[in-house]
Amino acid sequence: MELTAEEKAEARQNAVRRYQEEELRKLQNRNRPSAKKETPITTSLFDLGL
């Protein structure tokens, strides 16, 4: 199946647009501060002073 010049140009534009969106998403995610995982507080028998 042979694509016309217009179809090739459109497919190329779509590919470039998808690539740009993906790269932009990567940059935005990299600069976003990640949620810090809180350490759960655990109580032991030693902490209770028994």
C-alpha distance matrix in Angstrom:
0.0 3.8 6.6 9.9 13.0 14.5 11.9 12.2 15.9 16.2 14.5 16.9 19.8 19.3 19.3 22.4 24.1 23.7 25.0 27.9 28.9 29.0 31.1 33.4 33.9 34.8 37.3 38.8 39.3 40.8 43.4 44.3 47.4 46.8 49.1 52.0 52.6 56.2 58.2 59.8 63.6 65.1 68.8 70.6 74.2 75.3 74.2 76.4 79.6 80.7
3.8 0.0 3.8 6.6 9.5 11.6 9.6 9.6 13.2 14.1 13.0 14.9 17.8 18.1 18.2 20.8 22.8 22.9 24.1 26.7 28.0 28.4 30.2 32.4 33.3 34.3 36.5 38.1 38.9 40.3 42.7 43.8 47.1 46.8 49.3 52.2 53.1 56.7 58.9 60.6 64.4 66.1 69.8 71.7 75.3 76.3 75.1 77.4 80.5 81.9
6.6 3.8 0.0 3.8 6.6 8.0 5.8 6.2 9.7 10.4 9.8 11.9 14.4 14.8 15.4 17.9 19.6 20.1 21.5 23.8 25.1 25.8 27.7 29.6 30.6 31.9 33.9 35.4 36.4 37.9 40.1 41.2 44.6 44.5 47.0 50.0 51.1 54.7 57.1 58.8 62.6 64.5 68.2 70.3 73.9 74.8 73.5 75.8 78.9 80.4
9.9 6.6 3.8 0.0 3.8 5.4 5.1 6.2 8.6 9.9 10.6 12.3 14.3 15.4 16.5 18.4 19.9 21.1 22.6 24.4 25.8 27.1 28.7 30.3 31.7 33.1 34.8 36.2 37.6 39.1 41.0 42.2 45.7 45.9 48.5 51.6 52.9 56.5 59.0 60.8 64.5 66.6 70.3 72.5 76.2 77.0 75.5 77.8 81.0 82.5
13.0 9.5 6.6 3.8 0.0 3.8 5.5 5.1 6.2 8.6 9.9 10.5 12.3 14.3 15.3 16.5 18.3 20.0 21.1 22.5 24.4 25.8 27.0 28.5 30.3 31.7 33.0 34.6 36.2 37.6 39.3 40.7 44.3 44.7 47.5 50.6 52.1 55.7 58.3 60.3 64.0 66.1 69.8 72.1 75.8 76.5 75.0 77.3 80.4 82.1
14.5 11.6 8.0 5.4 3.8 0.0 3.8 5.4 5.1 6.1 8.6 9.8 10.5 12.3 14.2 15.3 16.4 18.3 19.9 21.0 22.5 24.3 25.8 26.9 28.5 30.3 31.7 32.8 34.6 36.2 37.7 38.9 42.6 43.1 45.7 48.9 50.5 54.0 56.7 58.7 62.3 64.6 68.3 70.7 74.4 75.1 73.5 75.7 78.9 80.6
11.9 9.6 5.8 5.1 5.5 3.8 0.0 3.8 5.5 5.1 6.1 8.5 9.8 10.5 12.2 14.2 15.2 16.4 18.3 19.9 21.1 22.5 24.3 25.7 26.9 28.6 30.4 31.5 32.9 34.7 36.4 37.5 41.0 41.2 43.7 46.9 48.3 51.8 54.4 56.2 59.9 62.0 65.7 68.1 71.8 72.6 71.0 73.3 76.4 78.1
12.2 9.6 6.2 6.2 5.1 5.4 3.8 0.0 3.8 5.5 5.1 6.1 8.6 9.9 10.5 12.3 14.2 15.4 16.5 18.3 20.0 21.1 22.6 24.3 25.8 27.1 28.7 30.3 31.7 33.0 34.9 36.3 39.8 40.1 42.7 45.8 47.2 50.9 53.3 55.4 59.0 61.1 64.9 67.1 70.8 71.5 70.0 72.4 75.4 77.1
15.9 13.2 9.7 8.6 6.2 5.1 5.5 3.8 0.0 3.8 5.5 5.1 6.2 8.6 9.9 10.5 12.2 14.2 15.3 16.4 18.3 20.0 21.1 22.4 24.3 25.8 27.0 28.5 30.3 31.6 33.2 34.6 38.3 38.8 41.6 44.7 46.4 50.0 52.7 54.8 58.4 60.7 64.4 66.8 70.5 71.0 69.4 71.8 74.9 76.7
16.2 14.1 10.4 9.9 8.6 6.1 5.1 5.5 3.8 0.0 3.8 5.4 5.1 6.2 8.6 9.9 10.5 12.3 14.2 15.3 16.5 18.3 20.0 21.0 22.5 24.4 25.9 26.9 28.6 30.3 31.9 32.9 36.6 37.0 39.6 42.8 44.4 47.9 50.7 52.6 56.2 58.5 62.2 64.7 68.4 69.1 67.4 69.7 72.8 74.6
14.5 13.0 9.8 10.6 9.9 8.6 6.1 5.1 5.5 3.8 0.0 3.8 5.5 5.1 6.2 8.7 9.9 10.6 12.3 14.3 15.4 16.5 18.4 20.0 21.1 22.7 24.5 25.8 27.1 28.7 30.6 31.7 35.2 35.4 37.9 41.0 42.5 46.0 48.6 50.5 54.2 56.3 60.0 62.3 66.1 66.8 65.2 67.5 70.7 72.3
16.9 14.9 11.9 12.3 10.5 9.8 8.5 6.1 5.1 5.4 3.8 0.0 3.8 5.4 5.1 6.2 8.5 9.9 10.5 12.3 14.2 15.4 16.5 18.3 20.0 21.2 22.7 24.3 25.8 27.1 28.9 30.4 33.9 34.3 37.1 40.1 41.8 45.4 47.9 50.1 53.7 55.9 59.7 62.0 65.7 66.2 64.7 67.1 70.1 72.0
19.8 17.8 14.4 14.3 12.3 10.5 9.8 8.6 6.2 5.1 5.5 3.8 0.0 3.8 5.4 5.1 6.1 8.6 9.8 10.5 12.2 14.2 15.4 16.4 18.3 20.0 21.1 22.4 24.3 25.8 27.2 28.6 32.2 32.9 35.6 38.8 40.6 44.2 46.9 49.1 52.6 55.0 58.7 61.2 65.0 65.4 63.7 66.1 69.1 71.1
19.3 18.1 14.8 15.4 14.3 12.3 10.5 9.9 8.6 6.2 5.1 5.4 3.8 0.0 3.8 5.5 5.1 6.1 8.6 9.9 10.6 12.3 14.3 15.3 16.5 18.4 20.1 21.0 22.5 24.4 26.0 27.0 30.6 30.9 33.4 36.7 38.3 41.8 44.5 46.5 50.1 52.4 56.1 58.6 62.3 62.9 61.2 63.5 66.6 68.4
19.3 18.2 15.4 16.5 15.3 14.2 12.2 10.5 9.9 8.6 6.2 5.1 5.4 3.8 0.0 3.8 5.4 5.2 6.1 8.6 10.0 10.6 12.3 14.2 15.4 16.6 18.5 20.0 21.2 22.6 24.7 25.9 29.3 29.5 32.2 35.3 36.8 40.4 42.9 45.1 48.7 50.9 54.6 56.9 60.7 61.2 59.7 62.1 65.1 66.9
22.4 20.8 17.9 18.4 16.5 15.3 14.2 12.3 10.5 9.9 8.7 6.2 5.1 5.5 3.8 0.0 3.8 5.5 5.1 6.1 8.6 9.9 10.6 12.2 14.2 15.4 16.6 18.3 20.0 21.1 22.8 24.4 27.9 28.6 31.5 34.5 36.4 40.0 42.6 45.0 48.5 50.9 54.6 57.0 60.7 61.1 59.4 61.9 64.9 66.9
24.1 22.8 19.6 19.9 18.3 16.4 15.2 14.2 12.2 10.5 9.9 8.5 6.1 5.1 5.4 3.8 0.0 3.8 5.4 5.2 6.2 8.6 10.0 10.5 12.3 14.3 15.5 16.4 18.3 20.0 21.4 22.6 26.2 26.9 29.6 32.9 34.8 38.3 41.1 43.3 46.8 49.3 53.0 55.5 59.3 59.7 57.9 60.3 63.3 65.3
23.7 22.9 20.1 21.1 20.0 18.3 16.4 15.4 14.2 12.3 10.6 9.9 8.6 6.1 5.2 5.5 3.8 0.0 3.8 5.5 5.2 6.1 8.7 9.9 10.5 12.4 14.4 15.3 16.5 18.4 20.3 21.1 24.6 24.8 27.5 30.6 32.2 35.8 38.5 40.6 44.2 46.5 50.2 52.7 56.4 57.0 55.2 57.6 60.7 62.6
25.0 24.1 21.5 22.6 21.1 19.9 18.3 16.5 15.3 14.2 12.3 10.5 9.8 8.6 6.1 5.1 5.4 3.8 0.0 3.8 5.5 5.1 6.2 8.6 9.9 10.6 12.5 14.3 15.4 16.6 18.7 20.1 23.5 23.9 26.8 29.7 31.5 35.1 37.7 40.0 43.6 45.9 49.6 52.0 55.7 56.1 54.4 57.0 59.9 61.9
27.9 26.7 23.8 24.4 22.5 21.0 19.9 18.3 16.4 15.3 14.3 12.3 10.5 9.9 8.6 6.1 5.2 5.5 3.8 0.0 3.8 5.4 5.2 6.1 8.5 9.9 10.6 12.2 14.2 15.3 16.8 18.4 22.0 22.9 25.9 28.9 31.0 34.6 37.4 39.8 43.3 45.8 49.5 52.0 55.8 56.0 54.1 56.7 59.6 61.7
28.9 28.0 25.1 25.8 24.4 22.5 21.1 20.0 18.3 16.5 15.4 14.2 12.2 10.6 10.0 8.6 6.2 5.2 5.5 3.8 0.0 3.8 5.5 5.1 6.1 8.6 10.0 10.5 12.2 14.2 15.6 16.5 20.1 20.8 23.5 26.7 28.7 32.2 35.1 37.3 40.8 43.4 47.0 49.6 53.4 53.8 51.9 54.3 57.3 59.3
29.0 28.4 25.8 27.1 25.8 24.3 22.5 21.1 20.0 18.3 16.5 15.4 14.2 12.3 10.6 9.9 8.6 6.1 5.1 5.4 3.8 0.0 3.8 5.4 5.1 6.3 8.8 9.9 10.6 12.3 14.5 15.4 18.8 18.9 21.8 24.8 26.5 30.1 32.8 35.1 38.6 41.0 44.7 47.2 50.9 51.3 49.6 52.1 55.0 57.0
31.1 30.2 27.7 28.7 27.0 25.8 24.3 22.6 21.1 20.0 18.4 16.5 15.4 14.3 12.3 10.6 10.0 8.7 6.2 5.2 5.5 3.8 0.0 3.8 5.4 5.0 6.3 8.7 9.9 10.6 12.6 14.4 17.7 18.4 21.6 24.4 26.5 30.0 32.7 35.3 38.7 41.2 44.9 47.3 51.1 51.2 49.4 52.1 54.9 57.1
33.4 32.4 29.6 30.3 28.5 26.9 25.7 24.3 22.4 21.0 20.0 18.3 16.4 15.3 14.2 12.2 10.5 9.9 8.6 6.1 5.1 5.4 3.8 0.0 3.8 5.4 5.1 6.2 8.6 9.9 10.9 12.4 16.0 17.2 20.3 23.3 25.7 29.1 32.1 34.6 37.9 40.7 44.3 46.9 50.7 50.8 48.8 51.3 54.2 56.4
33.9 33.3 30.6 31.7 30.3 28.5 26.9 25.8 24.3 22.5 21.1 20.0 18.3 16.5 15.4 14.2 12.3 10.5 9.9 8.5 6.1 5.1 5.4 3.8 0.0 3.8 5.5 5.1 6.1 8.5 10.1 10.6 14.1 14.7 17.5 20.6 22.8 26.2 29.1 31.5 34.9 37.6 41.2 43.8 47.6 47.9 45.9 48.3 51.3 53.5
34.8 34.3 31.9 33.1 31.7 30.3 28.6 27.1 25.8 24.4 22.7 21.2 20.0 18.4 16.6 15.4 14.3 12.4 10.6 9.9 8.6 6.3 5.0 5.4 3.8 0.0 3.8 5.5 5.2 6.1 8.7 10.0 13.1 13.4 16.7 19.4 21.4 25.0 27.7 30.3 33.7 36.2 39.9 42.3 46.1 46.2 44.4 47.1 49.9 52.0
37.3 36.5 33.9 34.8 33.0 31.7 30.4 28.7 27.0 25.9 24.5 22.7 21.1 20.1 18.5 16.6 15.5 14.4 12.5 10.6 10.0 8.8 6.3 5.1 5.5 3.8 0.0 3.8 5.5 5.1 6.3 8.7 11.9 13.3 16.8 19.3 22.0 25.3 28.2 31.0 34.2 36.9 40.5 43.0 46.8 46.6 44.7 47.4 50.1 52.5
38.8 38.1 35.4 36.2 34.6 32.8 31.5 30.3 28.5 26.9 25.8 24.3 22.4 21.0 20.0 18.3 16.4 15.3 14.3 12.2 10.5 9.9 8.7 6.2 5.1 5.5 3.8 0.0 3.8 5.5 5.4 6.2 9.9 11.5 14.6 17.6 20.3 23.5 26.6 29.3 32.4 35.3 38.8 41.6 45.3 45.3 43.1 45.7 48.5 50.9
39.3 38.9 36.4 37.6 36.2 34.6 32.9 31.7 30.3 28.6 27.1 25.8 24.3 22.5 21.2 20.0 18.3 16.5 15.4 14.2 12.2 10.6 9.9 8.6 6.1 5.2 5.5 3.8 0.0 3.8 5.5 5.1 8.2 8.7 11.8 14.7 17.1 20.5 23.5 26.1 29.3 32.1 35.7 38.4 42.1 42.2 40.2 42.7 45.6 47.9
40.8 40.3 37.9 39.1 37.6 36.2 34.7 33.0 31.6 30.3 28.7 27.1 25.8 24.4 22.6 21.1 20.0 18.4 16.6 15.3 14.2 12.3 10.6 9.9 8.5 6.1 5.1 5.5 3.8 0.0 3.8 5.6 7.8 8.7 12.4 14.6 17.2 20.6 23.3 26.3 29.4 32.1 35.6 38.1 41.9 41.6 39.7 42.5 45.1 47.5
43.4 42.7 40.1 41.0 39.3 37.7 36.4 34.9 33.2 31.9 30.6 28.9 27.2 26.0 24.7 22.8 21.4 20.3 18.7 16.8 15.6 14.5 12.6 10.9 10.1 8.7 6.3 5.4 5.5 3.8 0.0 3.8 6.3 8.8 12.3 14.4 17.6 20.6 23.6 26.6 29.4 32.4 35.9 38.5 42.2 41.8 39.7 42.4 45.0 47.6
44.3 43.8 41.2 42.2 40.7 38.9 37.5 36.3 34.6 32.9 31.7 30.4 28.6 27.0 25.9 24.4 22.6 21.1 20.1 18.4 16.5 15.4 14.4 12.4 10.6 10.0 8.7 6.2 5.1 5.6 3.8 0.0 3.8 6.1 9.1 11.8 15.0 17.9 21.1 23.8 26.7 29.8 33.3 36.1 39.8 39.6 37.3 39.9 42.6 45.1
47.4 47.1 44.6 45.7 44.3 42.6 41.0 39.8 38.3 36.6 35.2 33.9 32.2 30.6 29.3 27.9 26.2 24.6 23.5 22.0 20.1 18.8 17.7 16.0 14.1 13.1 11.9 9.9 8.2 7.8 6.3 3.8 0.0 3.7 6.4 8.5 11.9 14.6 17.8 20.7 23.4 26.5 29.9 32.7 36.4 36.1 33.7 36.3 39.0 41.6
46.8 46.8 44.5 45.9 44.7 43.1 41.2 40.1 38.8 37.0 35.4 34.3 32.9 30.9 29.5 28.6 26.9 24.8 23.9 22.9 20.8 18.9 18.4 17.2 14.7 13.4 13.3 11.5 8.7 8.7 8.8 6.1 3.7 0.0 3.8 6.1 8.9 12.1 15.1 17.9 21.0 23.9 27.4 30.1 33.9 33.8 31.6 34.2 37.0 39.4
49.1 49.3 47.0 48.5 47.5 45.7 43.7 42.7 41.6 39.6 37.9 37.1 35.6 33.4 32.2 31.5 29.6 27.5 26.8 25.9 23.5 21.8 21.6 20.3 17.5 16.7 16.8 14.6 11.8 12.4 12.3 9.1 6.4 3.8 0.0 3.7 6.2 9.0 12.4 14.8 17.8 20.9 24.4 27.3 31.0 31.1 28.8 31.2 34.1 36.4
52.0 52.2 50.0 51.6 50.6 48.9 46.9 45.8 44.7 42.8 41.0 40.1 38.8 36.7 35.3 34.5 32.9 30.6 29.7 28.9 26.7 24.8 24.4 23.3 20.6 19.4 19.3 17.6 14.7 14.6 14.4 11.8 8.5 6.1 3.7 0.0 3.7 6.2 9.3 12.2 15.0 18.1 21.5 24.3 28.0 27.8 25.6 28.2 30.9 33.4
52.6 53.1 51.1 52.9 52.1 50.5 48.3 47.2 46.4 44.4 42.5 41.8 40.6 38.3 36.8 36.4 34.8 32.2 31.5 31.0 28.7 26.5 26.5 25.7 22.8 21.4 22.0 20.3 17.1 17.2 17.6 15.0 11.9 8.9 6.2 3.7 0.0 3.8 6.4 9.1 12.3 15.0 18.6 21.3 25.0 25.2 23.1 25.7 28.6 30.7
56.2 56.7 54.7 56.5 55.7 54.0 51.8 50.9 50.0 47.9 46.0 45.4 44.2 41.8 40.4 40.0 38.3 35.8 35.1 34.6 32.2 30.1 30.0 29.1 26.2 25.0 25.3 23.5 20.5 20.6 20.6 17.9 14.6 12.1 9.0 6.2 3.8 0.0 3.8 6.2 8.9 12.0 15.4 18.4 22.0 22.1 19.8 22.2 25.1 27.4
58.2 58.9 57.1 59.0 58.3 56.7 54.4 53.3 52.7 50.7 48.6 47.9 46.9 44.5 42.9 42.6 41.1 38.5 37.7 37.4 35.1 32.8 32.7 32.1 29.1 27.7 28.2 26.6 23.5 23.3 23.6 21.1 17.8 15.1 12.4 9.3 6.4 3.8 0.0 3.8 6.3 8.9 12.4 15.0 18.7 18.8 16.8 19.4 22.2 24.4
59.8 60.6 58.8 60.8 60.3 58.7 56.2 55.4 54.8 52.6 50.5 50.1 49.1 46.5 45.1 45.0 43.3 40.6 40.0 39.8 37.3 35.1 35.3 34.6 31.5 30.3 31.0 29.3 26.1 26.3 26.6 23.8 20.7 17.9 14.8 12.2 9.1 6.2 3.8 0.0 3.8 6.2 9.7 12.7 16.3 17.0 15.0 17.0 20.2 22.1
63.6 64.4 62.6 64.5 64.0 62.3 59.9 59.0 58.4 56.2 54.2 53.7 52.6 50.1 48.7 48.5 46.8 44.2 43.6 43.3 40.8 38.6 38.7 37.9 34.9 33.7 34.2 32.4 29.3 29.4 29.4 26.7 23.4 21.0 17.8 15.0 12.3 8.9 6.3 3.8 0.0 3.8 6.6 9.9 13.4 13.9 11.4 13.5 16.6 18.7
65.1 66.1 64.5 66.6 66.1 64.6 62.0 61.1 60.7 58.5 56.3 55.9 55.0 52.4 50.9 50.9 49.3 46.5 45.9 45.8 43.4 41.0 41.2 40.7 37.6 36.2 36.9 35.3 32.1 32.1 32.4 29.8 26.5 23.9 20.9 18.1 15.0 12.0 8.9 6.2 3.8 0.0 3.7 6.5 10.2 11.1 9.4 11.3 14.5 16.0
68.8 69.8 68.2 70.3 69.8 68.3 65.7 64.9 64.4 62.2 60.0 59.7 58.7 56.1 54.6 54.6 53.0 50.2 49.6 49.5 47.0 44.7 44.9 44.3 41.2 39.9 40.5 38.8 35.7 35.6 35.9 33.3 29.9 27.4 24.4 21.5 18.6 15.4 12.4 9.7 6.6 3.7 0.0 3.8 6.9 8.0 6.2 7.7 11.0 12.4
70.6 71.7 70.3 72.5 72.1 70.7 68.1 67.1 66.8 64.7 62.3 62.0 61.2 58.6 56.9 57.0 55.5 52.7 52.0 52.0 49.6 47.2 47.3 46.9 43.8 42.3 43.0 41.6 38.4 38.1 38.5 36.1 32.7 30.1 27.3 24.3 21.3 18.4 15.0 12.7 9.9 6.5 3.8 0.0 3.8 5.3 5.4 6.9 9.4 10.2
74.2 75.3 73.9 76.2 75.8 74.4 71.8 70.8 70.5 68.4 66.1 65.7 65.0 62.3 60.7 60.7 59.3 56.4 55.7 55.8 53.4 50.9 51.1 50.7 47.6 46.1 46.8 45.3 42.1 41.9 42.2 39.8 36.4 33.9 31.0 28.0 25.0 22.0 18.7 16.3 13.4 10.2 6.9 3.8 0.0 3.8 5.4 5.3 7.0 6.7
75.3 76.3 74.8 77.0 76.5 75.1 72.6 71.5 71.0 69.1 66.8 66.2 65.4 62.9 61.2 61.1 59.7 57.0 56.1 56.0 53.8 51.3 51.2 50.8 47.9 46.2 46.6 45.3 42.2 41.6 41.8 39.6 36.1 33.8 31.1 27.8 25.2 22.1 18.8 17.0 13.9 11.1 8.0 5.3 3.8 0.0 3.8 5.4 5.6 6.8
74.2 75.1 73.5 75.5 75.0 73.5 71.0 70.0 69.4 67.4 65.2 64.7 63.7 61.2 59.7 59.4 57.9 55.2 54.4 54.1 51.9 49.6 49.4 48.8 45.9 44.4 44.7 43.1 40.2 39.7 39.7 37.3 33.7 31.6 28.8 25.6 23.1 19.8 16.8 15.0 11.4 9.4 6.2 5.4 5.4 3.8 0.0 3.8 5.5 8.1
76.4 77.4 75.8 77.8 77.3 75.7 73.3 72.4 71.8 69.7 67.5 67.1 66.1 63.5 62.1 61.9 60.3 57.6 57.0 56.7 54.3 52.1 52.1 51.3 48.3 47.1 47.4 45.7 42.7 42.5 42.4 39.9 36.3 34.2 31.2 28.2 25.7 22.2 19.4 17.0 13.5 11.3 7.7 6.9 5.3 5.4 3.8 0.0 3.8 5.6
79.6 80.5 78.9 81.0 80.4 78.9 76.4 75.4 74.9 72.8 70.7 70.1 69.1 66.6 65.1 64.9 63.3 60.7 59.9 59.6 57.3 55.0 54.9 54.2 51.3 49.9 50.1 48.5 45.6 45.1 45.0 42.6 39.0 37.0 34.1 30.9 28.6 25.1 22.2 20.2 16.6 14.5 11.0 9.4 7.0 5.6 5.5 3.8 0.0 3.8
80.7 81.9 80.4 82.5 82.1 80.6 78.1 77.1 76.7 74.6 72.3 72.0 71.1 68.4 66.9 66.9 65.3 62.6 61.9 61.7 59.3 57.0 57.1 56.4 53.5 52.0 52.5 50.9 47.9 47.5 47.6 45.1 41.6 39.4 36.4 33.4 30.7 27.4 24.4 22.1 18.7 16.0 12.4 10.2 6.7 6.8 8.1 5.6 3.8 0.0
